[in-house]
Amino acid sequence: MSEEAEGVLRDLLGVRWDTGPLTAALADRLGDRASGLAERLVERWPKAPRGTHAELLDEIDVLLAVRRRLVPAEPEPSWRWGVEPWPSVEALARHLDLRDGEAEWFADPGGWLRRAPEGPLHHYRGTWRVGPSGAPRLLESPAPRLAELQRRIGRRVLERIPVHPGAHGYVRGRSPLTFAAVHAGRAMVLRVDVEGFFSRIGPARIAGLLRTAGYPAAVAAVLAGMLVTSTPRQVLRRAPGVPGETRRRLLDRLALPHLPQGASTSPAVANVLAHGLDRRLDGLAAAVGARYARYADDLVFSGEADLPVHGLLRRAGEIAADEGFDVRPDKTRIMPAHRRQRITGLVVNEHPAVSRRDYDDLRALLHNCARTGPDAQNAEGHPAFREHLLGRISWAGTGRPARQARLAALFDRIDFGPDHPPGRG
């Protein structure tokens, strides 16, 4: 009887007899072989075996021998894109300052936290919001320790993987303004919305990307696990909104491992995984003389008045589905030049700029803040209302310096109290 089989048996004692927990219990010892062995054991004994340990030990020994013959040795890593080289889970844990077992704890390969009651052990805090359309949206914010781990992974891995030139959202050096500038002054603008952009991306796709970057399978699986979550049942039950097909699809996706909206790494992961989508849609646009760019889940095409709109939209939907994304036909917008062409909050009929209505609303808000005080005008209860206003001024002045100067002058008249002297300093 091999020592490895005896070690496996010790690892399994007291573990819930299901593929996920068994895989997690064996991951440190067996690496890539853990899931295959767990599946074979559950297939052999659908319920936890109640015979002697000797019988179980014999079966483990046989399965391990078979797996050793079928699974080739992991090749030496071949690193790409300058990512941080972590050749093993131990190296990953060491460079992320994690103690033994903590990498797997944060990755939660068995999905234990989804079934566990809400509490301090959960890695995420879920907050439901209702979007302008009335659809529910879940913001899942990572706990401080996991958030710091994700920031490190972002800096050392994700930011080093190139994104397509057509991606403008959450990309250094690009912005809503650079995105809008691609489509400014065009006779026809088409906007297509991807449904559940983050929630459709699971750990298998992320691990595949990380394998391409050079990480061994075990390391790629742990890293992918640190970047996704499965929403606990208690949180799903609190989802607002009227029951319907769209809401049901959202809850079904959230119940599975997915990119959380609220983690700093999710936009970067989505951008690099959408490279194939961007490349193919950019080629499609070029074939009909159009331009293409994407900001997060907004896919936008623009071209001349004779752009083959319906054929372009049909083919774009087919490409998106082939790349693992679905578009929402009810949110597709066809915007010829005689209508207001608005993307990412900017009107692009001529030069990218905030709409006149949005500008006037902000100007009225600043005027009222100066007249009655900012607290009386903070209807939405922003905890940092002064900074919120400064952000809106910067946004409303996009592409219009004169507008920004007028709004800034109004802001300088607001009295924010002794802790904030007049002005923007």
C-alpha positions as a Markdown table, in Angstrom:
| # | Residue | x | y | z |
|---|---|---|---|---|
| 1 | Met | 0.0 | 0.0 | 0.0 |
| 2 | Ser | 1.5 | 3.4 | -1.0 |
| 3 | Glu | 2.2 | 6.2 | 1.5 |
| 4 | Glu | 0.3 | 8.6 | -0.9 |
| 5 | Ala | -2.9 | 6.5 | -0.6 |
| 6 | Glu | -2.6 | 6.5 | 3.1 |
| 7 | Gly | -2.2 | 10.3 | 3.1 |
| 8 | Val | -5.2 | 10.7 | 0.8 |
| 9 | Leu | -7.3 | 8.6 | 3.2 |
| 10 | Arg | -6.3 | 10.8 | 6.2 |
| 11 | Asp | -7.2 | 13.9 | 4.2 |
| 12 | Leu | -10.7 | 12.5 | 3.5 |
| 13 | Leu | -11.6 | 11.7 | 7.1 |
| 14 | Gly | -14.4 | 13.9 | 8.3 |
| 15 | Val | -14.9 | 15.6 | 4.9 |
| 16 | Arg | -18.4 | 15.8 | 3.6 |
| 17 | Trp | -18.8 | 13.2 | 0.9 |
| 18 | Asp | -19.3 | 15.3 | -2.2 |
| 19 | Thr | -17.1 | 16.1 | -5.2 |
| 20 | Gly | -16.4 | 19.7 | -4.3 |
| 21 | Pro | -15.4 | 19.3 | -0.6 |
| 22 | Leu | -13.4 | 16.1 | -1.5 |
| 23 | Thr | -11.5 | 18.0 | -4.2 |
| 24 | Ala | -10.7 | 20.9 | -1.9 |
| 25 | Ala | -9.5 | 18.5 | 0.8 |
| 26 | Leu | -7.1 | 16.8 | -1.7 |
| 27 | Ala | -6.0 | 19.8 | -3.6 |
| 28 | Asp | -2.8 | 20.4 | -1.6 |
| 29 | Arg | -1.6 | 16.8 | -1.9 |
| 30 | Leu | -2.7 | 15.9 | -5.4 |
| 31 | Gly | -3.0 | 19.2 | -7.3 |
| 32 | Asp | -4.6 | 18.5 | -10.8 |
| 33 | Arg | -5.4 | 14.9 | -9.9 |
| 34 | Ala | -7.6 | 15.9 | -7.0 |
| 35 | Ser | -10.9 | 16.5 | -8.9 |
| 36 | Gly | -10.5 | 13.3 | -11.0 |
| 37 | Leu | -9.9 | 11.2 | -7.9 |
| 38 | Ala | -12.8 | 12.8 | -6.0 |
| 39 | Glu | -15.2 | 12.2 | -9.0 |
| 40 | Arg | -14.2 | 8.5 | -9.2 |
| 41 | Leu | -14.6 | 8.0 | -5.5 |
| 42 | Val | -18.1 | 9.6 | -5.5 |
| 43 | Glu | -19.0 | 7.5 | -8.6 |
| 44 | Arg | -17.7 | 4.3 | -6.8 |
| 45 | Trp | -19.6 | 5.2 | -3.6 |
| 46 | Pro | -22.4 | 7.7 | -4.1 |
| 47 | Lys | -22.8 | 7.8 | -0.3 |
| 48 | Ala | -19.9 | 7.9 | 2.1 |
| 49 | Pro | -18.5 | 4.4 | 2.4 |
| 50 | Arg | -19.3 | 2.6 | 5.7 |
| 51 | Gly | -17.0 | -0.4 | 5.2 |
| 52 | Thr | -13.5 | -0.8 | 6.5 |
| 53 | His | -10.8 | 1.7 | 5.8 |
| 54 | Ala | -8.9 | -1.1 | 4.2 |
| 55 | Glu | -11.4 | -1.4 | 1.3 |
| 56 | Leu | -11.4 | 2.4 | 0.8 |
| 57 | Leu | -7.6 | 2.4 | 0.9 |
| 58 | Asp | -7.3 | -0.3 | -1.7 |
| 59 | Glu | -9.6 | 1.6 | -4.1 |
| 60 | Ile | -7.7 | 4.9 | -3.6 |
| 61 | Asp | -4.4 | 3.1 | -4.3 |
| 62 | Val | -5.8 | 1.7 | -7.5 |
| 63 | Leu | -7.2 | 5.0 | -8.7 |
| 64 | Leu | -4.0 | 6.8 | -7.9 |
| 65 | Ala | -2.0 | 4.3 | -9.9 |
| 66 | Val | -4.4 | 4.8 | -12.9 |
| 67 | Arg | -4.2 | 8.6 | -12.6 |
| 68 | Arg | -0.4 | 8.5 | -12.4 |
| 69 | Arg | -0.4 | 6.7 | -15.8 |
| 70 | Leu | -3.0 | 8.9 | -17.4 |
| 71 | Val | -1.9 | 12.4 | -16.3 |
| 72 | Pro | 1.4 | 13.6 | -17.7 |
| 73 | Ala | 3.8 | 15.6 | -15.6 |
| 74 | Glu | 3.1 | 19.3 | -15.6 |
| 75 | Pro | 5.5 | 20.9 | -18.1 |
| 76 | Glu | 7.8 | 23.7 | -17.1 |
| 77 | Pro | 5.9 | 27.0 | -17.1 |
| 78 | Ser | 6.4 | 29.2 | -20.1 |
| 79 | Trp | 5.5 | 32.7 | -19.0 |
| 80 | Arg | 3.8 | 35.4 | -21.2 |
| 81 | Trp | 3.1 | 39.1 | -20.9 |
| 82 | Gly | 5.5 | 39.6 | -18.0 |
| 83 | Val | 3.1 | 38.3 | -15.4 |
| 84 | Glu | 4.5 | 37.5 | -11.9 |
| 85 | Pro | 5.9 | 33.9 | -12.2 |
| 86 | Trp | 4.3 | 31.7 | -9.5 |
| 87 | Pro | 5.1 | 28.1 | -10.4 |
| 88 | Ser | 3.2 | 26.6 | -7.5 |
| 89 | Val | 0.5 | 27.3 | -5.0 |
| 90 | Glu | 3.1 | 27.5 | -2.3 |
| 91 | Ala | 5.0 | 30.2 | -4.3 |
| 92 | Leu | 1.7 | 32.1 | -4.9 |
| 93 | Ala | 0.9 | 32.0 | -1.1 |
| 94 | Arg | 4.4 | 33.1 | -0.2 |
| 95 | His | 4.4 | 36.1 | -2.5 |
| 96 | Leu | 0.9 | 37.1 | -1.4 |
| 97 | Asp | 1.9 | 36.8 | 2.3 |
| 98 | Leu | -0.6 | 34.0 | 2.9 |
| 99 | Arg | -0.3 | 31.4 | 5.6 |
| 100 | Asp | -0.7 | 27.6 | 4.9 |
| 101 | Gly | -4.2 | 26.9 | 3.6 |
| 102 | Glu | -5.2 | 30.5 | 3.2 |
| 103 | Ala | -5.0 | 30.6 | -0.6 |
| 104 | Glu | -7.5 | 27.7 | -0.8 |
| 105 | Trp | -9.7 | 29.4 | 1.9 |
| 106 | Phe | -10.0 | 32.6 | -0.2 |
| 107 | Ala | -10.5 | 30.6 | -3.4 |
| 108 | Asp | -13.3 | 28.4 | -1.7 |
| 109 | Pro | -13.1 | 25.6 | -4.3 |
| 110 | Gly | -15.8 | 23.6 | -2.7 |
| 111 | Gly | -18.3 | 26.5 | -2.6 |
| 112 | Trp | -18.8 | 26.1 | 1.1 |
| 113 | Leu | -19.4 | 29.8 | 1.7 |
| 114 | Arg | -22.4 | 29.8 | -0.7 |
| 115 | Arg | -24.2 | 27.3 | 1.6 |
| 116 | Ala | -23.0 | 28.7 | 4.9 |
| 117 | Pro | -25.1 | 31.2 | 6.8 |
| 118 | Glu | -24.2 | 34.9 | 6.3 |
| 119 | Gly | -21.6 | 36.0 | 8.8 |
| 120 | Pro | -18.1 | 37.3 | 9.3 |
| 121 | Leu | -16.5 | 34.3 | 7.5 |
| 122 | His | -18.0 | 35.4 | 4.2 |
| 123 | His | -15.6 | 37.1 | 1.8 |
| 124 | Tyr | -18.2 | 39.5 | 0.3 |
| 125 | Arg | -21.0 | 41.8 | 1.4 |
| 126 | Gly | -23.9 | 41.9 | -1.0 |
| 127 | Thr | -26.0 | 45.1 | -1.5 |
| 128 | Trp | -28.9 | 45.2 | -3.8 |
| 129 | Arg | -29.7 | 48.2 | -5.9 |
| 130 | Val | -32.3 | 49.0 | -8.5 |
| 131 | Gly | -31.1 | 50.5 | -11.8 |
| 132 | Pro | -32.8 | 53.2 | -13.8 |
| 133 | Ser | -34.7 | 50.6 | -15.8 |
| 134 | Gly | -36.0 | 49.0 | -12.6 |
| 135 | Ala | -33.9 | 45.9 | -12.9 |
| 136 | Pro | -32.1 | 44.7 | -9.8 |
| 137 | Arg | -28.3 | 45.0 | -9.6 |
| 138 | Leu | -26.1 | 43.3 | -6.9 |
| 139 | Leu | -23.0 | 45.1 | -5.7 |
| 140 | Glu | -20.7 | 42.5 | -4.0 |
| 141 | Ser | -17.9 | 44.2 | -2.1 |
| 142 | Pro | -14.9 | 42.0 | -1.0 |
| 143 | Ala | -13.8 | 42.1 | 2.7 |
| 144 | Pro | -10.6 | 44.1 | 3.3 |
| 145 | Arg | -8.2 | 41.2 | 3.3 |
| 146 | Leu | -9.5 | 39.7 | 0.1 |
| 147 | Ala | -9.7 | 43.2 | -1.5 |
| 148 | Glu | -6.0 | 43.7 | -0.8 |
| 149 | Leu | -5.2 | 40.3 | -2.3 |
| 150 | Gln | -7.2 | 41.2 | -5.4 |
| 151 | Arg | -5.3 | 44.5 | -5.8 |
| 152 | Arg | -2.0 | 42.6 | -5.7 |
| 153 | Ile | -3.2 | 40.1 | -8.3 |
| 154 | Gly | -4.4 | 43.0 | -10.4 |
| 155 | Arg | -1.0 | 44.8 | -10.3 |
| 156 | Arg | 1.2 | 41.6 | -10.7 |
| 157 | Val | -0.9 | 39.7 | -13.2 |
| 158 | Leu | -4.0 | 41.2 | -14.8 |
| 159 | Glu | -2.6 | 44.7 | -15.6 |
| 160 | Arg | 0.2 | 43.1 | -17.5 |
| 161 | Ile | -2.1 | 41.1 | -19.9 |
| 162 | Pro | -2.9 | 43.3 | -23.0 |
| 163 | Val | -6.4 | 44.3 | -23.9 |
| 164 | His | -7.8 | 45.1 | -27.3 |
| 165 | Pro | -7.4 | 48.7 | -28.5 |
| 166 | Gly | -11.2 | 48.9 | -28.8 |
| 167 | Ala | -11.7 | 48.5 | -25.0 |
| 168 | His | -12.0 | 51.8 | -23.3 |
| 169 | Gly | -13.7 | 51.1 | -19.9 |
| 170 | Tyr | -11.4 | 50.7 | -16.9 |
| 171 | Val | -8.3 | 50.8 | -19.0 |
| 172 | Arg | -5.4 | 53.1 | -18.1 |
| 173 | Gly | -5.1 | 56.1 | -20.4 |
| 174 | Arg | -8.6 | 55.6 | -21.8 |
| 175 | Ser | -11.9 | 57.0 | -20.5 |
| 176 | Pro | -15.5 | 57.7 | -21.5 |
| 177 | Leu | -14.2 | 60.7 | -23.4 |
| 178 | Thr | -11.8 | 58.6 | -25.5 |
| 179 | Phe | -14.6 | 56.1 | -26.1 |
| 180 | Ala | -17.1 | 58.8 | -27.2 |
| 181 | Ala | -14.5 | 60.5 | -29.4 |
| 182 | Val | -14.3 | 57.3 | -31.6 |
| 183 | His | -17.9 | 57.8 | -32.6 |
| 184 | Ala | -18.3 | 61.6 | -32.5 |
| 185 | Gly | -19.8 | 63.3 | -35.6 |
| 186 | Arg | -20.9 | 60.1 | -37.3 |
| 187 | Ala | -24.1 | 59.8 | -39.3 |
| 188 | Met | -25.2 | 56.6 | -37.6 |
| 189 | Val | -24.4 | 55.2 | -34.1 |
| 190 | Leu | -25.5 | 51.8 | -32.9 |
| 191 | Arg | -25.3 | 50.8 | -29.2 |
| 192 | Val | -25.6 | 47.2 | -28.1 |
| 193 | Asp | -25.8 | 46.2 | -24.4 |
| 194 | Val | -24.4 | 42.9 | -23.1 |
| 195 | Glu | -26.6 | 41.2 | -20.6 |
| 196 | Gly | -24.8 | 40.2 | -17.3 |
| 197 | Phe | -21.3 | 41.1 | -18.5 |
| 198 | Phe | -19.6 | 40.2 | -15.3 |
| 199 | Ser | -21.9 | 37.4 | -14.1 |
| 200 | Arg | -21.4 | 35.4 | -17.3 |
| 201 | Ile | -17.7 | 35.0 | -16.6 |
| 202 | Gly | -16.8 | 32.0 | -14.4 |
| 203 | Pro | -13.6 | 30.5 | -13.0 |
| 204 | Ala | -13.1 | 28.0 | -15.9 |
| 205 | Arg | -12.7 | 30.9 | -18.4 |
| 206 | Ile | -10.4 | 32.8 | -16.0 |
| 207 | Ala | -8.3 | 29.8 | -15.3 |
| 208 | Gly | -8.0 | 29.1 | -19.0 |
| 209 | Leu | -6.6 | 32.7 | -19.5 |
| 210 | Leu | -4.2 | 32.2 | -16.6 |
| 211 | Arg | -3.0 | 28.9 | -18.1 |
| 212 | Thr | -2.2 | 30.8 | -21.3 |
| 213 | Ala | -0.2 | 33.3 | -19.3 |
| 214 | Gly | 1.9 | 30.4 | -18.0 |
| 215 | Tyr | 0.5 | 29.4 | -14.7 |
| 216 | Pro | 0.2 | 25.7 | -13.8 |
| 217 | Ala | -3.3 | 24.3 | -13.5 |
| 218 | Ala | -3.4 | 24.3 | -9.7 |
| 219 | Val | -2.1 | 27.9 | -9.5 |
| 220 | Ala | -4.6 | 29.1 | -12.2 |
| 221 | Ala | -7.5 | 27.5 | -10.3 |
| 222 | Val | -6.6 | 29.1 | -7.0 |
| 223 | Leu | -6.1 | 32.5 | -8.6 |
| 224 | Ala | -9.4 | 32.2 | -10.5 |
| 225 | Gly | -11.1 | 31.2 | -7.3 |
| 226 | Met | -9.9 | 34.4 | -5.6 |
| 227 | Leu | -11.5 | 36.5 | -8.3 |
| 228 | Val | -15.0 | 35.0 | -8.3 |
| 229 | Thr | -17.8 | 34.4 | -5.9 |
| 230 | Ser | -21.1 | 32.5 | -5.7 |
| 231 | Thr | -23.8 | 34.6 | -4.1 |
| 232 | Pro | -25.3 | 33.0 | -0.9 |
| 233 | Arg | -28.9 | 31.9 | -1.1 |
| 234 | Gln | -29.9 | 34.3 | 1.6 |
| 235 | Val | -28.7 | 37.2 | -0.5 |
| 236 | Leu | -30.5 | 35.9 | -3.6 |
| 237 | Arg | -33.7 | 35.7 | -1.7 |
| 238 | Arg | -33.5 | 39.5 | -0.9 |
| 239 | Ala | -33.4 | 40.4 | -4.6 |
| 240 | Pro | -35.8 | 43.3 | -5.3 |
| 241 | Gly | -37.8 | 43.8 | -8.5 |
| 242 | Val | -40.8 | 42.2 | -10.1 |
| 243 | Pro | -40.4 | 38.5 | -10.9 |
| 244 | Gly | -39.7 | 38.0 | -14.6 |
| 245 | Glu | -37.5 | 36.2 | -17.0 |
| 246 | Thr | -34.6 | 38.7 | -16.9 |
| 247 | Arg | -34.6 | 38.7 | -13.1 |
| 248 | Arg | -34.6 | 34.9 | -13.0 |
| 249 | Arg | -31.7 | 34.7 | -15.4 |
| 250 | Leu | -29.7 | 37.1 | -13.2 |
| 251 | Leu | -30.3 | 35.1 | -10.0 |
| 252 | Asp | -29.4 | 31.8 | -11.8 |
| 253 | Arg | -26.1 | 33.3 | -12.9 |
| 254 | Leu | -25.3 | 34.8 | -9.5 |
| 255 | Ala | -25.9 | 31.4 | -7.9 |
| 256 | Leu | -22.9 | 30.1 | -9.9 |
| 257 | Pro | -19.3 | 31.3 | -9.5 |
| 258 | His | -19.0 | 34.6 | -11.3 |
| 259 | Leu | -17.1 | 37.9 | -11.4 |
| 260 | Pro | -18.5 | 40.1 | -8.6 |
| 261 | Gln | -19.5 | 43.6 | -9.5 |
| 262 | Gly | -17.7 | 45.5 | -6.7 |
| 263 | Ala | -14.3 | 43.8 | -6.9 |
| 264 | Ser | -11.5 | 46.0 | -8.3 |
| 265 | Thr | -10.2 | 43.1 | -10.4 |
| 266 | Ser | -13.5 | 42.3 | -12.2 |
| 267 | Pro | -13.3 | 45.0 | -14.9 |
| 268 | Ala | -9.7 | 44.0 | -15.8 |
| 269 | Val | -10.6 | 40.3 | -16.0 |
| 270 | Ala | -13.6 | 41.0 | -18.2 |
| 271 | Asn | -11.6 | 43.2 | -20.5 |
| 272 | Val | -8.9 | 40.6 | -21.1 |
| 273 | Leu | -11.4 | 37.8 | -21.6 |
| 274 | Ala | -13.4 | 40.0 | -24.0 |
| 275 | His | -10.3 | 40.3 | -26.3 |
| 276 | Gly | -11.7 | 37.7 | -28.7 |
| 277 | Leu | -15.1 | 39.5 | -28.7 |
| 278 | Asp | -13.5 | 42.9 | -29.4 |
| 279 | Arg | -11.2 | 41.5 | -32.1 |
| 280 | Arg | -14.0 | 39.9 | -34.0 |
| 281 | Leu | -16.4 | 42.8 | -33.7 |
| 282 | Asp | -13.7 | 45.2 | -34.7 |
| 283 | Gly | -13.1 | 43.1 | -37.8 |
| 284 | Leu | -16.9 | 43.0 | -38.5 |
| 285 | Ala | -17.0 | 46.8 | -38.3 |
| 286 | Ala | -14.1 | 47.2 | -40.6 |
| 287 | Ala | -15.7 | 44.9 | -43.2 |
| 288 | Val | -18.7 | 47.3 | -43.5 |
| 289 | Gly | -16.7 | 50.6 | -43.2 |
| 290 | Ala | -17.7 | 51.2 | -39.6 |
| 291 | Arg | -15.9 | 51.9 | -36.3 |
| 292 | Tyr | -16.1 | 49.8 | -33.2 |
| 293 | Ala | -15.3 | 50.4 | -29.5 |
| 294 | Arg | -16.5 | 48.9 | -26.2 |
| 295 | Tyr | -16.9 | 50.5 | -22.8 |
| 296 | Ala | -17.6 | 47.7 | -20.2 |
| 297 | Asp | -20.8 | 46.1 | -21.4 |
| 298 | Asp | -21.6 | 48.8 | -24.1 |
| 299 | Leu | -20.7 | 47.7 | -27.6 |
| 300 | Val | -20.9 | 50.7 | -30.0 |
| 301 | Phe | -20.6 | 50.9 | -33.8 |
| 302 | Ser | -20.7 | 54.0 | -35.9 |
| 303 | Gly | -20.5 | 54.8 | -39.6 |
| 304 | Glu | -22.1 | 56.5 | -42.5 |
| 305 | Ala | -25.8 | 56.9 | -43.1 |
| 306 | Asp | -25.9 | 53.8 | -45.4 |
| 307 | Leu | -24.5 | 51.5 | -42.7 |
| 308 | Pro | -26.2 | 48.0 | -43.0 |
| 309 | Val | -27.8 | 48.4 | -39.5 |
| 310 | His | -29.8 | 45.2 | -39.2 |
| 311 | Gly | -27.3 | 42.9 | -40.7 |
| 312 | Leu | -24.6 | 44.4 | -38.5 |
| 313 | Leu | -26.7 | 43.9 | -35.4 |
| 314 | Arg | -27.6 | 40.4 | -36.3 |
| 315 | Arg | -24.0 | 39.4 | -36.9 |
| 316 | Ala | -22.8 | 41.2 | -33.8 |
| 317 | Gly | -25.3 | 39.2 | -31.7 |
| 318 | Glu | -24.1 | 35.9 | -33.2 |
| 319 | Ile | -20.4 | 36.8 | -32.5 |
| 320 | Ala | -21.3 | 37.8 | -28.9 |
| 321 | Ala | -23.1 | 34.5 | -28.3 |
| 322 | Asp | -20.2 | 32.5 | -29.8 |
| 323 | Glu | -17.8 | 34.3 | -27.4 |
| 324 | Gly | -20.0 | 33.4 | -24.4 |
| 325 | Phe | -22.0 | 36.7 | -24.1 |
| 326 | Asp | -25.6 | 37.6 | -24.8 |
| 327 | Val | -26.9 | 40.9 | -26.0 |
| 328 | Arg | -30.2 | 42.5 | -24.9 |
| 329 | Pro | -32.3 | 43.4 | -28.0 |
| 330 | Asp | -34.6 | 45.6 | -25.8 |
| 331 | Lys | -31.6 | 47.8 | -25.0 |
| 332 | Thr | -30.2 | 48.1 | -28.5 |
| 333 | Arg | -30.3 | 51.7 | -29.7 |
| 334 | Ile | -30.2 | 52.9 | -33.4 |
| 335 | Met | -29.2 | 56.6 | -33.4 |
| 336 | Pro | -29.1 | 58.5 | -36.7 |
| 337 | Ala | -27.6 | 62.0 | -36.8 |
| 338 | His | -31.0 | 63.8 | -36.6 |
| 339 | Arg | -31.6 | 62.2 | -33.2 |
| 340 | Arg | -29.6 | 62.7 | -30.0 |
| 341 | Gln | -26.7 | 60.2 | -30.1 |
| 342 | Arg | -25.8 | 59.4 | -26.5 |
| 343 | Ile | -23.3 | 56.9 | -25.2 |
| 344 | Thr | -21.8 | 56.6 | -21.7 |
| 345 | Gly | -23.7 | 59.7 | -20.7 |
| 346 | Leu | -22.1 | 61.9 | -23.5 |
| 347 | Val | -23.8 | 63.3 | -26.5 |
| 348 | Val | -21.6 | 62.6 | -29.6 |
| 349 | Asn | -23.6 | 64.3 | -32.5 |
| 350 | Glu | -20.7 | 66.7 | -32.9 |
| 351 | His | -18.1 | 66.7 | -30.1 |
| 352 | Pro | -18.4 | 64.6 | -27.0 |
| 353 | Ala | -20.2 | 66.5 | -24.3 |
| 354 | Val | -22.7 | 66.1 | -21.5 |
| 355 | Ser | -26.3 | 66.9 | -22.5 |
| 356 | Arg | -27.6 | 70.4 | -22.0 |
| 357 | Arg | -30.2 | 69.0 | -19.6 |
| 358 | Asp | -27.6 | 67.3 | -17.4 |
| 359 | Tyr | -25.6 | 70.5 | -17.4 |
| 360 | Asp | -28.6 | 72.6 | -16.4 |
| 361 | Asp | -29.6 | 70.2 | -13.7 |
| 362 | Leu | -26.1 | 70.3 | -12.1 |
| 363 | Arg | -26.0 | 74.1 | -12.4 |
| 364 | Ala | -29.3 | 74.4 | -10.6 |
| 365 | Leu | -28.1 | 72.0 | -7.9 |
| 366 | Leu | -24.9 | 74.1 | -7.3 |
| 367 | His | -26.9 | 77.3 | -7.2 |
| 368 | Asn | -29.3 | 75.8 | -4.6 |
| 369 | Cys | -26.3 | 74.5 | -2.6 |
| 370 | Ala | -24.9 | 78.0 | -2.4 |
| 371 | Arg | -28.3 | 79.4 | -1.4 |
| 372 | Thr | -29.6 | 76.9 | 1.2 |
| 373 | Gly | -26.4 | 75.0 | 2.1 |
| 374 | Pro | -25.2 | 71.6 | 0.8 |
| 375 | Asp | -26.8 | 69.5 | 3.4 |
| 376 | Ala | -30.3 | 70.6 | 2.3 |
| 377 | Gln | -29.5 | 69.5 | -1.3 |
| 378 | Asn | -27.9 | 66.2 | -0.6 |
| 379 | Ala | -31.2 | 64.3 | -1.3 |
| 380 | Glu | -29.4 | 60.9 | -1.9 |
| 381 | Gly | -27.3 | 61.1 | 1.2 |
| 382 | His | -23.9 | 61.0 | -0.3 |
| 383 | Pro | -21.4 | 60.6 | 2.5 |
| 384 | Ala | -18.8 | 62.7 | 0.7 |
| 385 | Phe | -21.1 | 65.2 | -1.0 |
| 386 | Arg | -18.4 | 67.8 | -1.7 |
| 387 | Glu | -16.3 | 65.3 | -3.6 |
| 388 | His | -19.4 | 64.0 | -5.3 |
| 389 | Leu | -20.1 | 67.5 | -6.6 |
| 390 | Leu | -16.5 | 68.0 | -7.8 |
| 391 | Gly | -16.7 | 64.7 | -9.7 |
| 392 | Arg | -19.9 | 65.8 | -11.4 |
| 393 | Ile | -18.4 | 69.1 | -12.3 |
| 394 | Ser | -15.4 | 67.4 | -13.9 |
| 395 | Trp | -17.8 | 65.1 | -15.8 |
| 396 | Ala | -20.1 | 67.8 | -16.9 |
| 397 | Gly | -17.2 | 69.8 | -18.2 |
| 398 | Thr | -16.0 | 67.0 | -20.5 |
| 399 | Gly | -15.0 | 68.5 | -23.8 |
| 400 | Arg | -16.4 | 71.9 | -22.7 |
| 401 | Pro | -13.8 | 74.0 | -20.7 |
| 402 | Ala | -16.1 | 77.0 | -20.6 |
| 403 | Arg | -18.9 | 75.0 | -19.0 |
| 404 | Gln | -16.5 | 73.6 | -16.4 |
| 405 | Ala | -15.3 | 77.1 | -15.5 |
| 406 | Arg | -18.9 | 78.3 | -15.0 |
| 407 | Leu | -19.8 | 75.3 | -12.8 |
| 408 | Ala | -16.6 | 75.7 | -10.8 |
| 409 | Ala | -17.4 | 79.3 | -10.1 |
| 410 | Leu | -20.8 | 78.3 | -8.7 |
| 411 | Phe | -19.1 | 75.6 | -6.6 |
| 412 | Asp | -16.7 | 78.1 | -5.0 |
| 413 | Arg | -19.7 | 80.0 | -3.6 |
| 414 | Ile | -20.9 | 77.0 | -1.5 |
| 415 | Asp | -20.1 | 77.0 | 2.2 |
| 416 | Phe | -19.1 | 73.5 | 3.3 |
| 417 | Gly | -18.3 | 74.6 | 6.9 |
| 418 | Pro | -15.1 | 75.3 | 8.8 |
| 419 | Asp | -13.4 | 72.0 | 7.8 |
| 420 | His | -13.5 | 73.1 | 4.1 |
| 421 | Pro | -12.5 | 76.6 | 3.3 |
| 422 | Pro | -14.1 | 78.2 | 0.2 |
| 423 | Gly | -12.8 | 76.9 | -3.1 |
| 424 | Arg | -11.8 | 73.6 | -4.6 |
| 425 | Gly | -8.5 | 73.1 | -2.7 |
